[in-house]
Amino acid sequence: MENAKVKDWVLDIGADLLGGMLIALGIYNFALHANFPVAGFSGIAIILYHVFGLPIGIGTILLNIPVSIFCYKFLGKGFFFRSVKSMVISSLLMDYVAPLFPVYDGERLLAALCMGVLCGLGYALIFMRDSSTGGQDFITVSIRKIRPHLTLGVLTMIFDSTTILLGTLIVFHEIDGLLYGIIVTFLISTVMDHFMYGIYKGKLTFVVTEHGKAVVDAIDKISGRGATIVKGVGGYSLKEKDIVLCACNNKEMYQIKRRVHEIDPDAFTMIVESNEVVGEGFQEGSFD
């Protein structure tokens, strides 16, 4: 039990350090000097940096203090303290480590793309440990507790749009900056989703056939994966059918489809995307 706790603690700190460093590099070394607005509390901290010269990390912490006090009762204790830890680590890395690295001063589009990828990966690493960087996440979760009919997507869109618009009006004063801010926001969410779910995605195959055992044996020979046979009845013929269910990766799908056709040319094969597959041969069944 103690070893498991130590392992979880090491993984949490590792995710905070790596994720926080990626976020810090994305914001400080790419976004800050490219002059485009950023969504979330980081975006507000950038506004404070340009207007008052307040360091971004310190600004983020100061903004989070009243929000944390107000939202604490709406958040689970574990999630709250993990998020505060992640927020403080990423903020300190922003102010004291990121400045040690070179600042990119090239094309704004490249800066936006790099910032989107780095921050998307960083946020994903933190969110996958059931944590967050506080700020807007605290507000969103709290509002959802009070107004559960509001979706996270709607709330996030409102906050992001407001922050980007404020940054454009107060600091940057140009339509190009607004557009870059929108691109970055979209890219961050896309990278986050792909990293958190896409790396474990695969294909889910349904094969309706009268030769279920032969299909299962072929799948095992091709991919080394198990399959499940479900008994079914044809709606028109009323004949008994085998429905073979199998999860596989994209590379294995073509071979399985071809082999199924060789075994049973009359087989009915359905292939659908699976956003996440958990189990042997894919992601291990851990939900830390």
C-alpha positions in Angstrom: 0.0 0.0 0.0 2.8 2.4 0.9 4.6 1.6 -2.4 1.4 2.4 -4.3 1.1 5.8 -2.5 4.7 6.6 -3.2 4.2 5.6 -6.9 1.1 7.8 -7.1 3.0 10.7 -5.5 5.9 10.4 -7.9 3.6 10.2 -10.9 1.7 13.3 -9.7 4.8 15.3 -9.2 6.2 14.1 -12.5 3.0 15.1 -14.4 3.0 18.5 -12.7 6.6 19.2 -13.5 6.5 18.0 -17.1 3.1 19.4 -17.8 3.8 22.7 -16.1 7.1 23.0 -18.0 5.4 22.5 -21.3 2.7 25.0 -20.5 5.3 27.5 -19.3 7.4 27.2 -22.5 4.3 27.5 -24.6 3.1 30.6 -22.9 6.3 32.4 -22.0 8.6 31.4 -24.9 6.1 31.4 -27.7 2.9 33.3 -26.9 4.0 36.2 -24.8 6.3 37.8 -27.3 4.3 36.9 -30.4 1.6 39.4 -29.2 -1.6 37.4 -29.4 -4.3 36.9 -26.7 -4.5 33.6 -24.8 -7.6 32.1 -23.2 -8.1 31.3 -19.5 -6.4 32.8 -16.5 -3.1 32.7 -18.3 -4.6 35.1 -20.8 -5.6 37.5 -18.0 -2.1 37.2 -16.5 -0.6 38.1 -19.8 -2.8 41.2 -19.9 -1.6 42.1 -16.4 2.0 41.6 -17.6 1.6 44.0 -20.5 -0.3 46.6 -18.5 1.5 46.5 -15.1 4.6 44.4 -15.7 3.4 41.7 -13.3 5.1 38.3 -13.9 2.7 35.9 -15.5 3.2 33.1 -12.9 2.7 35.5 -9.9 -0.3 37.0 -11.7 -1.8 33.6 -12.1 -1.4 32.8 -8.5 -2.8 36.1 -7.3 -5.9 35.7 -9.6 -6.4 32.2 -8.3 -6.5 33.2 -4.6 -10.0 34.8 -4.5 -11.3 32.2 -7.0 -10.0 29.3 -4.8 -11.6 30.8 -1.7 -14.9 31.2 -3.4 -15.0 27.9 -5.2 -13.5 25.6 -2.5 -16.9 24.4 -1.2 -18.0 23.4 -4.7 -14.9 21.2 -5.4 -13.8 17.9 -4.0 -11.0 18.2 -1.5 -8.7 15.9 -3.4 -9.3 17.6 -6.7 -8.9 21.1 -5.2 -5.6 20.5 -3.5 -4.1 18.6 -6.5 -5.1 21.5 -8.7 -3.6 24.1 -6.3 -0.3 22.1 -6.4 -0.3 21.9 -10.2 -1.1 25.6 -10.5 1.6 26.7 -8.2 4.2 24.4 -9.8 3.4 25.6 -13.3 3.3 29.2 -12.2 6.8 29.0 -10.6 8.2 27.3 -13.7 6.7 30.1 -15.8 8.5 32.8 -13.9 11.8 31.2 -12.9 12.6 28.3 -15.4 11.0 29.3 -18.7 13.0 32.6 -18.9 16.2 30.5 -19.0 15.3 29.2 -22.4 15.4 31.1 -25.7 12.4 33.1 -26.6 11.0 32.5 -30.1 10.7 35.7 -32.2 9.9 34.4 -35.6 6.7 33.9 -37.5 3.6 34.4 -35.4 1.8 31.5 -37.0 4.6 29.1 -36.0 4.6 30.6 -32.5 0.9 30.0 -32.3 1.2 26.4 -33.5 4.1 25.6 -31.1 2.2 27.2 -28.2 -0.9 25.2 -29.0 0.9 21.9 -29.1 3.0 22.5 -26.0 0.2 23.7 -23.9 -2.2 21.0 -25.2 0.3 18.3 -24.2 1.0 20.0 -20.8 -2.7 20.4 -19.9 -3.4 16.8 -20.9 -0.6 15.4 -18.7 -2.1 17.3 -15.7 -5.7 16.5 -16.5 -4.9 12.8 -16.8 -3.8 12.8 -13.2 -7.3 14.1 -12.1 -5.9 17.6 -11.5 -6.1 21.0 -13.2 -4.4 24.4 -13.2 -7.2 26.0 -11.3 -8.5 29.4 -12.5 -11.2 28.9 -15.1 -11.5 25.2 -14.3 -12.5 26.1 -10.8 -15.1 28.6 -12.0 -16.5 26.2 -14.6 -16.9 23.3 -12.2 -18.5 25.6 -9.5 -21.0 27.1 -12.0 -21.9 23.5 -13.1 -22.7 22.7 -9.5 -25.1 25.6 -9.2 -26.4 25.5 -12.8 -26.0 21.8 -13.9 -28.0 22.4 -17.1 -25.1 24.5 -18.5 -22.6 22.3 -20.4 -18.9 22.5 -19.9 -18.5 23.3 -23.6 -20.7 26.4 -23.4 -19.1 27.7 -20.2 -15.6 27.2 -21.6 -16.5 28.9 -24.9 -17.9 31.9 -23.0 -14.8 32.3 -20.7 -12.3 31.7 -23.5 -14.1 34.2 -25.9 -14.3 36.8 -23.2 -10.6 36.5 -22.3 -9.4 36.6 -25.9 -11.6 39.6 -26.7 -10.4 41.5 -23.6 -6.8 40.8 -24.6 -7.4 42.1 -28.1 -9.2 45.3 -26.9 -6.9 46.2 -24.0 -3.4 45.1 -25.2 -3.1 44.0 -28.8 -5.6 46.2 -30.7 -5.5 44.1 -33.9 -7.7 41.6 -35.7 -4.8 39.3 -36.5 -4.1 38.8 -32.8 -7.7 37.9 -32.2 -7.6 35.3 -35.0 -4.3 33.8 -33.7 -5.9 33.6 -30.2 -8.9 31.7 -31.7 -6.5 29.3 -33.6 -4.4 28.6 -30.4 -7.5 27.9 -28.3 -8.8 25.4 -30.9 -5.4 23.8 -31.2 -4.9 23.4 -27.5 -8.3 21.6 -27.1 -7.6 19.4 -30.1 -4.2 18.3 -28.9 -5.5 17.7 -25.5 -8.3 15.4 -26.7 -6.0 13.5 -29.1 -3.3 13.0 -26.4 -5.8 12.0 -23.7 -7.9 9.7 -25.8 -6.5 9.3 -29.3 -3.3 7.5 -28.4 -5.5 4.5 -27.2 -8.0 4.6 -30.0 -8.5 1.7 -32.4 -11.1 -0.1 -34.5 -14.0 -2.1 -33.2 -15.1 -4.8 -35.6 -18.4 -6.6 -35.8 -18.5 -9.6 -38.1 -21.8 -11.4 -38.7 -21.1 -14.8 -40.0 -21.9 -18.5 -39.8 -18.3 -19.4 -39.2 -17.6 -17.6 -36.0 -15.0 -20.0 -34.6 -12.9 -19.8 -37.8 -13.0 -16.0 -37.8 -11.9 -15.9 -34.1 -9.0 -18.3 -34.9 -8.0 -16.1 -37.8 -8.1 -13.0 -35.7 -6.0 -14.7 -33.0 -3.4 -15.8 -35.7 -3.2 -12.4 -37.3 -3.1 -10.1 -34.2 -2.8 -12.3 -31.2 -5.9 -10.7 -29.8 -9.0 -12.4 -28.4 -12.5 -12.0 -29.8 -16.0 -12.5 -28.5 -18.7 -14.5 -30.1 -22.3 -13.4 -29.5 -25.1 -15.5 -30.8 -27.7 -13.8 -33.0 -30.5 -14.5 -35.4 -30.9 -13.1 -38.9 -33.9 -10.7 -39.0 -34.9 -11.9 -42.5 -33.8 -15.5 -42.7 -34.2 -16.3 -38.9 -31.0 -18.3 -39.2 -28.7 -18.5 -36.3 -25.6 -16.3 -36.8 -22.3 -15.7 -34.9 -21.5 -12.1 -34.2 -17.7 -11.7 -33.7 -16.6 -8.7 -31.7 -12.9 -7.7 -31.8 -10.9 -4.6 -30.9 -7.8 -4.0 -32.9 -5.5 -1.3 -34.0 -5.6 0.5 -37.3 -2.7 -1.5 -38.9 -4.3 -4.9 -38.1 -7.7 -4.0 -39.4 -6.9 -4.4 -43.1 -5.5 -7.9 -42.6 -8.5 -9.0 -40.5 -11.0 -7.7 -43.0 -9.3 -9.5 -45.9 -9.0 -12.8 -43.9 -12.7 -12.6 -42.9 -13.7 -12.3 -46.5 -11.6 -15.3 -47.4 -13.2 -17.4 -44.7 -16.8 -16.3 -45.4 -17.4 -14.2 -48.5 -21.0 -13.7 -47.3 -20.0 -12.3 -43.9 -21.3 -8.9 -43.0 -18.5 -6.8 -41.5 -18.9 -3.5 -39.7 -15.8 -1.4 -38.7 -16.3 1.5 -36.4 -13.9 4.0 -34.7 -13.3 3.5 -31.0 -12.0 6.6 -29.2 -10.4 4.5 -26.4 -9.7 0.8 -25.9 -8.7 -0.3 -22.4 -7.4 -3.8 -21.8 -4.7 -6.3 -22.8 -2.8 -5.2 -25.9 -4.0 -1.6 -25.6 -4.1 0.7 -22.6 -3.8 -1.2 -19.3 -6.9 -1.0 -17.1 -5.6 1.7 -14.8 -7.6 4.8 -14.0 -5.1 6.6 -11.7 
